[in-house]
């Protein structure tokens, strides 16, 4: 709980958040369409590939991905159609969406936020979510995207309310508390709520919207599988310390979550090793 003896600044309201979200650039039309069919396989890959090709920024990022060492393609990929053929549409769909969202928040927008650390943690959470997804029969592509975007609300707070965000970081350092408690103390709301508001504005699919909104909540028996995956992935990403933040706090996973995941010690070691390897490869593409 936030420190009760500290008087917070005038809190912002969700209406304030909505007004600032409306000023954000819209996601490219191709990405909106990609998000709408994230959990489907019966899509016209040629038509959507053509939509991606119309956006120069998305095309450049996609071709860079296709030619990265992560996929080890032998010959140079020079078109979106070729990238879809070589990598598969599901991989392209996931990474194009991720690239578009990351481009919506430039690092220059808030000096208080360590963007490099933020995106490193986000990529780590996406990777952990993708690896955990198969255990709970969740679509790995959806899990990766939801994990990558789970903290998107923090970017709204940092870039749209930079003065208050700086105060929030100072509060957290002074009281050695979680980011959620510090946000509640300074803003009167937290990045999970703000993220769910943005995900609704950007028309994320409902399962992703729910996962963003609930990634800091305790998971019970009725928790949707994707919510639980992202919740657990966030904790594992913090535990792996891949963001390289010295004072990073690791949230606690409940006994119920561990029982649901049913990870043995050997499973955990394999997952951690795979997560670290995939994380470093993904960072080469998504973080520049």
Secondary structure, 3 states (H helix, E strand, C coil): CCCCCCCCCCCCCHHHHHHHHCCCCCCCHHHHHHHHCCCCCCCCHHHHHHHHHCCHHHHHHHHHHHCCCCCCCCCCCCCHHHHHHHHCHHHHHHHHHHHHHHCCCCHHHCCCCCHHHHHHHHHHHHHHHHHHHHHHCCCHHHHHHHHHCCCHHHHHHHHHCHHHHHHHHHHHHHHCCCHHHHHHHHCCCCHHHHHHHHHHHCCCCHHHHHHHHHCCCCCCCCCCHHHHHHHHHHHHHHHHCCCCCCCCCCCCCCHHHHHHHCCCHHHHHHHHHHHHHHHHHHHHHHCC
